[in-house]
Amino acid sequence: MAVEAKIAQDIDATFTATMTTDSEVSGWTVVVMPGSGEYFGTRRPVKVAGTIDAHPFSATFLPSGDGTHMLPIKAAVRKLIGKEAGAEVTVHLQQRFS
């Protein structure tokens, strides 16, 4: 079985969004990146790293089916930044992995 190496591509995108709970599908707390389909050039999942309110994170953007992607915000990150669903966060994307 071959091991796939992650190749990091530097990116620089910042957006501010309100965390919501995706109760229809997963129950996850997420943010949606406007225009993400165009920015990433895909409607497929995209692995990224960066900061949320200046705290490091890595996660996978999941396609929403409407040309946008939702980014799940793990409980540990929410605890670190002291925010939950309904709060506004600033996401700075710094790397994309393929």
DRENDO-1510 file (C-alpha; in Angstrom, 1 decimal, always signed):
<recs>
REC; n; res; u; v; w
REC; 1; MET; +0.0; +0.0; +0.0 .
REC; 2; ALA; +1.5; +3.3; -1.1 .
REC; 3; VAL; +1.6; +6.2; +1.3 .
REC; 4; GLU; +0.5; +9.5; -0.2 .
REC; 5; ALA; +2.6; +12.5; +0.6 .
REC; 6; LYS; +0.9; +15.7; +1.4 .
REC; 7; ILE; +2.1; +18.6; -0.8 .
REC; 8; ALA; +1.5; +22.0; +0.8 .
REC; 9; GLN; +0.7; +25.0; -1.4 .
REC; 10; ASP; +1.0; +28.4; +0.2 .
REC; 11; ILE; -2.3; +30.4; -0.1 .
REC; 12; ASP; -3.4; +33.7; +1.5 .
REC; 13; ALA; -7.2; +34.1; +1.9 .
REC; 14; THR; -9.0; +35.7; +4.8 .
REC; 15; PHE; -12.7; +35.8; +5.5 .
REC; 16; THR; -15.0; +36.6; +8.4 .
REC; 17; ALA; -18.1; +34.4; +9.0 .
REC; 18; THR; -20.6; +33.4; +11.7 .
REC; 19; MET; -20.2; +29.9; +13.1 .
REC; 20; THR; -23.5; +27.9; +12.6 .
REC; 21; THR; -24.6; +24.4; +13.5 .
REC; 22; ASP; -25.2; +22.3; +10.4 .
REC; 23; SER; -28.2; +20.5; +11.9 .
REC; 24; GLU; -29.5; +19.3; +8.5 .
REC; 25; VAL; -26.5; +17.0; +7.8 .
REC; 26; SER; -24.0; +16.5; +10.6 .
REC; 27; GLY; -24.7; +18.6; +13.7 .
REC; 28; TRP; -21.2; +20.1; +13.3 .
REC; 29; THR; -20.3; +23.7; +14.0 .
REC; 30; VAL; -19.1; +25.2; +10.7 .
REC; 31; VAL; -18.3; +28.3; +8.9 .
REC; 32; VAL; -19.0; +28.8; +5.2 .
REC; 33; MET; -16.5; +30.4; +2.9 .
REC; 34; PRO; -18.2; +32.6; +0.3 .
REC; 35; GLY; -17.0; +32.0; -3.3 .
REC; 36; SER; -14.9; +29.0; -2.2 .
REC; 37; GLY; -15.7; +26.9; -5.3 .
REC; 38; GLU; -14.3; +29.6; -7.5 .
REC; 39; TYR; -11.3; +30.2; -5.2 .
REC; 40; PHE; -10.3; +26.6; -4.9 .
REC; 41; GLY; -11.3; +25.7; -8.5 .
REC; 42; THR; -13.2; +22.6; -7.3 .
REC; 43; ARG; -16.4; +21.4; -5.7 .
REC; 44; ARG; -14.5; +18.6; -4.0 .
REC; 45; PRO; -13.2; +18.5; -0.4 .
REC; 46; VAL; -10.1; +20.7; +0.2 .
REC; 47; LYS; -7.6; +20.2; +3.0 .
REC; 48; VAL; -6.3; +23.4; +4.5 .
REC; 49; ALA; -4.3; +24.9; +7.4 .
REC; 50; GLY; -4.3; +28.4; +8.8 .
REC; 51; THR; -5.7; +30.3; +11.8 .
REC; 52; ILE; -9.1; +31.0; +13.3 .
REC; 53; ASP; -9.0; +34.1; +15.3 .
REC; 54; ALA; -5.2; +33.9; +15.3 .
REC; 55; HIS; -5.2; +30.3; +16.6 .
REC; 56; PRO; -3.7; +27.5; +14.3 .
REC; 57; PHE; -5.9; +24.8; +12.9 .
REC; 58; SER; -6.0; +22.3; +10.1 .
REC; 59; ALA; -9.2; +20.8; +8.6 .
REC; 60; THR; -11.0; +19.8; +5.4 .
REC; 61; PHE; -13.4; +22.1; +3.7 .
REC; 62; LEU; -16.4; +20.1; +2.7 .
REC; 63; PRO; -18.5; +21.0; -0.4 .
REC; 64; SER; -22.0; +22.2; +0.3 .
REC; 65; GLY; -23.4; +21.4; -3.1 .
REC; 66; ASP; -24.1; +25.1; -4.0 .
REC; 67; GLY; -20.5; +26.1; -5.0 .
REC; 68; THR; -19.5; +26.9; -1.4 .
REC; 69; HIS; -17.6; +24.9; +1.2 .
REC; 70; MET; -18.2; +24.5; +4.9 .
REC; 71; LEU; -15.3; +24.3; +7.3 .
REC; 72; PRO; -16.0; +22.2; +10.5 .
REC; 73; ILE; -14.7; +23.9; +13.6 .
REC; 74; LYS; -13.5; +21.3; +16.2 .
REC; 75; ALA; -14.6; +21.6; +19.8 .
REC; 76; ALA; -11.0; +22.1; +20.9 .
REC; 77; VAL; -10.6; +25.1; +18.6 .
REC; 78; ARG; -13.9; +26.6; +19.7 .
REC; 79; LYS; -12.8; +26.2; +23.4 .
REC; 80; LEU; -9.4; +27.8; +22.6 .
REC; 81; ILE; -11.0; +30.8; +21.0 .
REC; 82; GLY; -13.8; +31.0; +23.5 .
REC; 83; LYS; -16.6; +31.0; +20.9 .
REC; 84; GLU; -19.5; +28.8; +19.9 .
REC; 85; ALA; -22.2; +28.8; +17.1 .
REC; 86; GLY; -23.6; +32.3; +16.6 .
REC; 87; ALA; -20.2; +34.0; +17.1 .
REC; 88; GLU; -18.2; +35.6; +14.3 .
REC; 89; VAL; -14.7; +34.4; +13.6 .
REC; 90; THR; -11.9; +35.4; +11.2 .
REC; 91; VAL; -10.4; +32.6; +9.2 .
REC; 92; HIS; -7.0; +33.1; +7.6 .
REC; 93; LEU; -6.1; +30.3; +5.2 .
REC; 94; GLN; -2.3; +29.8; +4.7 .
REC; 95; GLN; -1.9; +26.4; +3.1 .
REC; 96; ARG; -3.7; +24.0; +0.9 .
REC; 97; PHE; -2.7; +20.3; +0.8 .
REC; 98; SER; -3.0; +17.9; -2.1 .
</recs>
